[in-house]
Amino acid sequence: MSTESRASVLQQIPRSVWVLGFVSLFMDISSEMIHSLLPMFLMAGLGANAATIGLIEGLAEATAPIVKVFSGTLSDYLRNRKWLAVTGYALGALSKPLFALAPSVGFVVAARITDRVGKGIRGAPRDALVADLTPPQLRGAAFGLRQSLDTVGAFLGPLIAVGVMLLWADNFRRAFWLAVIPGALAVALLVLAVKEPAHEAGDKRVNPIRWDSVRELGAAYWWVVAVGSIFALARFSEAFLVLRAMGSGVPIAIVPLVMVAMNVVYALAAYPFGKLADVMSHSRLLIAGLLVLIASDVILAHSAHWSMVLAGVMLWGLHMGMTQGLLSTMVARVAPTRLRGTAFGLFNLLSGLVTLVASVIAGSLWDRVGAAATFYAGAGFSLLTIVLLSLVRSPAPTVRP
């Protein structure tokens, strides 16, 4: 694709989608400043083991999807997505000081769950808002752009965390306090600069939590949910990438650089692969992403040397760029417009619950068998997803957005 063509596509993406991308960027700076340090803080500062960290991360990541079901459905009913998103981002920002104050593992659990409740409230309404704002032929590019900007924040956060740790002699709590600032900026930007699209006059509010609504989602939607859920078994918490880097012999202060490397690749890949999703078979693109994840898992399982860990983590970032926006595009393609928030919420609920199981399995394997077993298990679940995609055809969508 020519430079002029790429520029034209970017220019066609609505202004509010760009703003939502920068909102995600600032909140991810805030969150990743904390999350890139949290596994080390739990293990080195509070005495937690890998199984405990896996359970905490799994519970946290399962909390958000549970909340997303209700927030997505509520946004469909109220026909207002922005202010639910504002509520979620505000709760996420307010959770940040709790990490800095945490005296125990239990307090960290409370802070982490509060943060993920905020993510759950904002996630489905925000994704549905992106779909509402964007013409169907640009949705892959729009989701890819938002994900790319989100991921720029995800690599700037750990980079800032490294600077703080080097400047203030591994002071975890100082880094956690500074994370409050970009979180507050994200909320302010969303309130002031995003406009909810106009709804048709006379639209009747219908309760989406009904059996008729579930049936209306259709077989094509539930096929996407099944694929995403099995995929989630291979996608345990990224906390285990941090723990793998922690065991590679590098100083604690620079361990978050592995997350920087992952998210740089993720950010660079998200938009191009999102655009590719507008013209390429979704199943083939997802299989390609799974093959990259298998390569990442095998490398991470094979060696704990810092160079191998770095290579594995960068491949992990590439698979994220190839698949995360794609999964959102797949949901948006098959979900009825009036049930779009509900569709994103249910998808995230089921994949999030599976991620909880995956993280618990990963932590148990790490403690009982070793780090390599965790990553080999991830590769096995990736292969299982490829088998499903290869053997079972996606039903045709029954609706068109």
C-alpha positions as CSV (number, residue, x, y, z in Angstrom):
1,M,0.0,0.0,0.0
2,S,1.3,3.4,-0.9
3,T,2.2,6.1,1.6
4,E,-0.6,8.3,0.1
5,S,-3.1,5.5,0.5
6,R,-2.1,4.8,4.2
7,A,-2.4,8.6,4.9
8,S,-5.9,8.6,3.3
9,V,-7.1,5.8,5.5
10,L,-5.8,7.5,8.6
11,Q,-7.5,10.8,7.6
12,Q,-10.8,9.0,7.2
13,I,-10.8,7.6,10.7
14,P,-13.1,9.8,12.8
15,R,-11.5,12.3,15.2
16,S,-13.2,10.8,18.3
17,V,-11.5,7.4,17.5
18,W,-8.1,9.1,17.5
19,V,-9.0,10.8,20.8
20,L,-10.0,7.4,22.3
21,G,-6.7,6.1,21.2
22,F,-4.8,8.8,23.1
23,V,-7.1,8.2,26.1
24,S,-6.0,4.6,26.0
25,L,-2.4,5.7,25.6
26,F,-2.3,7.8,28.8
27,M,-4.2,5.2,30.8
28,D,-1.8,2.5,29.6
29,I,1.2,4.6,30.6
30,S,-0.3,4.8,34.1
31,S,-1.2,1.1,34.3
32,E,2.0,-0.3,32.8
33,M,4.2,1.8,35.1
34,I,2.6,-0.3,37.8
35,H,2.1,-3.7,36.1
36,S,5.7,-3.9,34.8
37,L,6.9,-3.7,38.4
38,L,4.1,-5.4,40.2
39,P,5.3,-9.1,39.9
40,M,8.7,-8.1,41.2
41,F,7.2,-6.0,44.0
42,L,5.0,-9.0,45.0
43,M,7.8,-11.5,44.9
44,A,10.8,-9.4,46.1
45,G,8.9,-6.9,48.3
46,L,6.0,-8.9,49.7
47,G,7.2,-12.5,49.5
48,A,4.6,-13.9,47.1
49,N,5.4,-17.0,45.0
50,A,4.6,-17.6,41.3
51,A,1.4,-19.5,42.0
52,T,0.1,-16.6,44.1
53,I,1.1,-14.1,41.4
54,G,-0.7,-16.2,38.8
55,L,-3.8,-16.4,40.9
56,I,-3.8,-12.6,41.5
57,E,-3.3,-11.9,37.8
58,G,-5.9,-14.4,36.8
59,L,-8.5,-13.0,39.3
60,A,-7.7,-9.5,38.1
61,E,-8.0,-10.3,34.4
62,A,-11.2,-12.3,35.0
63,T,-12.8,-9.4,37.0
64,A,-12.7,-7.0,34.0
65,P,-14.6,-9.3,31.6
66,I,-17.3,-10.1,34.2
67,V,-18.0,-6.3,34.6
68,K,-17.8,-5.8,30.8
69,V,-20.9,-7.9,30.3
70,F,-23.0,-5.5,32.4
71,S,-21.4,-2.3,31.2
72,G,-21.7,-3.4,27.5
73,T,-25.3,-4.4,28.0
74,L,-26.1,-1.2,29.9
75,S,-24.5,0.9,27.1
76,D,-26.8,-0.8,24.6
77,Y,-29.9,-0.1,26.8
78,L,-29.0,3.5,27.7
79,R,-27.7,4.2,24.2
80,N,-24.8,6.1,25.8
81,R,-21.3,4.7,25.8
82,K,-19.1,7.7,26.6
83,W,-20.1,8.3,30.2
84,L,-19.9,4.6,31.1
85,A,-16.4,4.7,29.7
86,V,-15.6,7.9,31.7
87,T,-16.7,6.0,34.9
88,G,-14.4,3.1,34.1
89,Y,-11.4,5.2,33.3
90,A,-12.0,7.3,36.5
91,L,-12.1,4.2,38.7
92,G,-8.9,3.0,37.1
93,A,-7.2,6.3,37.8
94,L,-8.4,6.3,41.4
95,S,-7.0,2.8,42.0
96,K,-3.4,3.8,41.3
97,P,-2.6,5.3,44.8
98,L,-3.7,2.1,46.4
99,F,-0.7,0.3,44.9
100,A,1.6,2.9,46.4
101,L,0.0,2.5,49.8
102,A,-0.2,-1.4,49.8
103,P,1.3,-2.9,53.0
104,S,0.5,-6.5,52.1
105,V,-0.4,-9.0,49.3
106,G,-4.1,-8.7,50.2
107,F,-4.1,-5.0,49.8
108,V,-2.5,-5.4,46.3
109,V,-5.3,-7.8,45.4
110,A,-7.9,-5.2,46.4
111,A,-6.1,-2.5,44.3
112,R,-5.6,-4.8,41.3
113,I,-9.3,-5.8,41.3
114,T,-10.4,-2.2,41.7
115,D,-8.3,-1.3,38.7
116,R,-9.7,-4.2,36.6
117,V,-13.3,-3.3,37.6
118,G,-12.6,0.1,36.0
119,K,-11.2,-1.6,32.9
120,G,-14.3,-3.8,32.8
121,I,-16.7,-0.8,33.0
122,R,-14.9,1.1,30.2
123,G,-13.9,-1.7,27.8
124,A,-17.1,-2.9,26.1
125,P,-18.6,0.6,25.8
126,R,-15.4,2.0,24.4
127,D,-15.0,-0.8,21.8
128,A,-18.7,-0.5,20.9
129,L,-18.2,3.3,20.6
130,V,-15.3,2.8,18.2
131,A,-17.6,0.6,16.0
132,D,-20.4,3.1,16.3
133,L,-18.2,6.0,15.1
134,T,-16.5,4.2,12.2
135,P,-17.8,3.1,8.8
136,P,-17.7,-0.7,8.4
137,Q,-15.0,-0.7,5.7
138,L,-12.6,1.2,8.1
139,R,-13.2,-0.8,11.3
140,G,-10.1,-3.0,11.1
141,A,-8.0,0.1,10.6
142,A,-9.8,2.0,13.4
143,F,-9.4,-0.9,16.0
144,G,-5.8,-1.3,14.9
145,L,-5.1,2.4,15.3
146,R,-6.7,2.5,18.8
147,Q,-4.8,-0.6,19.8
148,S,-1.6,0.8,18.4
149,L,-1.9,4.1,20.4
150,D,-2.9,2.0,23.5
151,T,0.3,0.0,23.0
152,V,2.5,3.1,22.6
153,G,1.4,3.8,26.2
154,A,2.1,0.2,27.1
155,F,5.8,0.6,26.2
156,L,6.2,4.2,27.5
157,G,4.9,3.1,30.9
158,P,7.6,0.5,31.6
159,L,10.2,2.8,30.1
160,I,9.3,5.5,32.6
161,A,9.2,2.9,35.4
162,V,12.8,1.9,34.5
163,G,13.9,5.6,34.7
164,V,12.2,6.0,38.1
165,M,13.7,2.8,39.5
166,L,17.2,3.8,38.3
167,L,16.8,7.4,39.6
168,W,15.3,6.5,43.0
169,A,17.2,3.3,43.8
170,D,14.5,0.6,43.1
171,N,11.8,2.6,44.9
172,F,8.6,0.8,43.8
173,R,6.3,3.0,45.7
174,R,7.6,6.2,44.1
175,A,6.9,4.8,40.7
176,F,3.4,3.8,41.7
177,W,2.7,7.4,42.9
178,L,3.9,8.9,39.7
179,A,1.5,6.6,37.8
180,V,-1.4,8.6,39.1
181,I,-0.6,11.6,36.7
182,P,-1.2,10.0,33.3
183,G,-4.3,8.2,34.6
184,A,-5.9,11.6,35.5
185,L,-4.9,13.0,32.1
186,A,-6.7,10.1,30.4
187,V,-10.0,10.9,32.2
188,A,-9.8,14.6,31.4
189,L,-9.2,14.0,27.7
190,L,-12.1,11.6,27.4
191,V,-14.5,14.0,29.2
192,L,-13.5,17.0,27.1
193,A,-12.8,15.7,23.6
194,V,-14.9,12.6,22.7
195,K,-18.4,13.1,21.3
196,E,-21.1,10.4,21.4
197,P,-22.6,9.8,18.0
198,A,-26.2,10.9,17.5
199,H,-28.9,8.2,17.7
200,E,-31.9,8.0,15.5
201,A,-35.0,9.7,16.9
202,G,-37.6,7.3,18.2
203,D,-35.2,4.5,18.9
204,K,-36.9,2.2,21.4
205,R,-35.0,1.0,24.4
206,V,-35.0,-2.8,24.6
207,N,-33.5,-4.9,27.4
208,P,-30.6,-6.8,25.8
209,I,-30.5,-9.5,28.5
210,R,-33.2,-11.6,27.0
211,W,-33.2,-15.0,25.4
212,D,-34.3,-13.5,22.1
213,S,-31.3,-11.2,22.2
214,V,-28.9,-14.1,22.9
215,R,-30.4,-15.9,19.9
216,E,-30.1,-12.8,17.8
217,L,-26.3,-12.8,18.3
218,G,-26.2,-15.8,15.9
219,A,-24.0,-18.8,15.3
220,A,-21.2,-16.7,13.6
221,Y,-20.8,-14.7,16.8
222,W,-20.7,-17.8,19.1
223,W,-18.0,-19.3,16.8
224,V,-15.9,-16.2,17.3
225,V,-16.5,-16.5,21.1
226,A,-15.4,-20.2,21.0
227,V,-12.2,-19.4,19.1
228,G,-11.4,-16.5,21.4
229,S,-11.9,-18.6,24.5
230,I,-9.7,-21.4,23.4
231,F,-7.1,-18.8,22.3
232,A,-7.3,-17.4,25.9
233,L,-5.9,-20.6,27.3
234,A,-2.7,-19.9,25.5
235,R,-2.6,-16.3,26.6
236,F,-1.8,-16.4,30.3
237,S,-0.8,-13.2,32.1
238,E,2.2,-11.2,30.9
239,A,3.4,-11.2,34.5
240,F,5.1,-14.5,33.6
241,L,7.1,-12.7,31.0
242,V,8.4,-10.3,33.7
243,L,9.2,-13.3,36.0
244,R,11.1,-15.0,33.1
245,A,13.1,-11.8,32.6
246,M,13.7,-11.6,36.4
247,G,15.4,-15.0,36.2
248,S,17.6,-14.0,33.3
249,G,20.3,-12.4,35.5
250,V,19.6,-8.7,34.6
251,P,19.3,-6.1,37.4
252,I,15.7,-5.6,38.8
253,A,15.7,-1.9,37.7
254,I,15.9,-2.8,34.0
255,V,13.6,-5.9,33.9
256,P,10.7,-3.7,32.7
257,L,12.6,-3.1,29.5
258,V,11.4,-6.5,28.3
259,M,7.9,-5.1,28.4
260,V,9.1,-2.0,26.6
261,A,10.5,-4.3,23.8
262,M,7.3,-6.3,23.7
263,N,5.1,-3.2,23.4
264,V,7.2,-1.5,20.9
265,V,6.7,-4.4,18.5
266,Y,3.0,-4.6,19.5
267,A,2.5,-0.9,18.8
268,L,4.3,-1.1,15.4
269,A,2.3,-4.2,14.3
270,A,-1.2,-3.3,15.6
271,Y,-2.2,-0.8,12.9
272,P,-0.8,-2.5,9.8
273,F,-2.3,-5.9,10.8
274,G,-5.6,-4.1,11.7
275,K,-5.7,-2.7,8.2
276,L,-4.8,-6.1,6.8
277,A,-7.9,-7.5,8.6
278,D,-10.1,-5.3,6.4
279,V,-8.9,-7.2,3.2
280,M,-7.7,-10.7,4.4
281,S,-9.3,-13.8,5.8
282,H,-9.7,-13.4,9.5
283,S,-9.1,-17.1,10.2
284,R,-5.8,-17.1,8.2
285,L,-4.5,-14.0,9.9
286,L,-5.4,-15.4,13.3
287,I,-3.6,-18.7,12.5
288,A,-0.5,-16.7,11.5
289,G,-0.6,-14.9,14.9
290,L,-0.9,-18.2,16.7
291,L,2.1,-19.6,14.9
292,V,4.1,-16.5,16.1
293,L,2.9,-17.2,19.7
294,I,4.0,-20.8,19.5
295,A,7.5,-19.6,18.3
296,S,7.6,-17.2,21.3
297,D,6.6,-19.9,23.8
298,V,9.2,-22.3,22.5
299,I,12.0,-19.8,22.7
300,L,11.0,-18.7,26.2
301,A,10.8,-22.3,27.3
302,H,14.1,-23.2,25.8
303,S,16.4,-20.7,27.6
304,A,16.4,-18.1,30.3
305,H,19.4,-16.2,28.9
306,W,18.5,-12.5,28.5
307,S,18.9,-12.5,24.7
308,M,16.5,-15.5,24.3
309,V,14.0,-13.9,26.7
310,L,14.2,-10.7,24.7
311,A,13.6,-12.5,21.4
312,G,10.7,-14.5,22.8
313,V,9.1,-11.4,24.4
314,M,9.4,-9.5,21.0
315,L,7.6,-12.3,19.2
316,W,4.9,-12.3,21.9
317,G,4.4,-8.6,21.1
318,L,4.2,-9.4,17.4
319,H,1.5,-11.9,18.0
320,M,-0.4,-9.4,20.1
321,G,-0.3,-6.9,17.3
322,M,-1.5,-9.5,14.9
323,T,-4.5,-10.8,17.0
324,Q,-5.9,-8.3,19.5
325,G,-7.4,-5.8,17.2
326,L,-8.4,-8.6,14.9
327,L,-10.5,-10.3,17.6
328,S,-12.3,-7.0,18.1
329,T,-12.9,-6.7,14.4
330,M,-14.3,-10.2,14.2
331,V,-16.8,-9.5,17.0
332,A,-17.8,-6.2,15.4
333,R,-18.3,-7.9,12.0
334,V,-20.8,-10.5,13.3
335,A,-22.7,-8.6,16.1
336,P,-26.0,-6.9,15.5
337,T,-25.6,-3.1,15.9
338,R,-28.1,-2.7,18.7
339,L,-26.4,-5.5,20.7
340,R,-22.8,-4.5,20.0
341,G,-22.0,-3.6,23.6
342,T,-23.5,-6.9,24.8
343,A,-21.6,-8.8,22.2
344,F,-18.2,-7.3,23.3
345,G,-19.1,-7.9,26.9
346,L,-20.0,-11.5,26.6
347,F,-16.9,-12.2,24.4
348,N,-14.6,-10.6,27.0
349,L,-16.4,-12.4,29.9
350,L,-15.8,-15.8,28.5
351,S,-12.3,-15.2,27.3
352,G,-11.4,-13.5,30.6
353,L,-12.7,-16.4,32.7
354,V,-10.6,-18.8,30.6
355,T,-7.6,-16.4,31.1
356,L,-8.1,-16.9,34.9
357,V,-7.8,-20.7,34.4
358,A,-4.8,-20.2,32.1
359,S,-2.9,-18.0,34.7
360,V,-3.6,-20.4,37.5
361,I,-2.4,-23.3,35.4
362,A,0.7,-21.3,34.4
363,G,1.6,-20.4,38.0
364,S,1.1,-24.0,39.2
365,L,3.3,-25.4,36.4
366,W,5.9,-22.7,37.2
367,D,6.2,-23.7,40.9
368,R,5.8,-27.4,40.5
369,V,7.5,-28.3,37.2
370,G,9.4,-25.2,36.1
371,A,9.2,-22.1,33.9
372,A,9.7,-24.1,30.7
373,A,6.5,-26.1,31.4
374,T,4.4,-23.0,31.6
375,F,5.5,-21.8,28.1
376,Y,5.2,-25.3,26.5
377,A,1.7,-25.5,27.8
378,G,0.9,-22.2,26.1
379,A,2.3,-23.5,22.8
380,G,0.1,-26.6,23.2
381,F,-3.1,-24.5,23.6
382,S,-2.1,-22.3,20.6
383,L,-1.8,-25.5,18.5
384,L,-5.3,-26.6,19.7
385,T,-6.7,-23.2,18.6
386,I,-5.1,-23.7,15.1
387,V,-6.7,-27.1,14.9
388,L,-10.2,-25.6,15.6
389,L,-9.7,-22.9,13.0
390,S,-8.5,-25.4,10.4
391,L,-11.2,-28.0,10.9
392,V,-14.3,-25.9,11.8
393,R,-15.6,-23.3,9.4
394,S,-17.0,-20.0,10.6
395,P,-20.7,-19.7,9.9
396,A,-21.7,-16.8,7.7
397,P,-22.9,-13.7,9.6
398,T,-26.7,-13.3,9.7
399,V,-26.5,-9.6,10.1
400,R,-24.6,-6.7,8.5
401,P,-23.6,-3.7,10.6
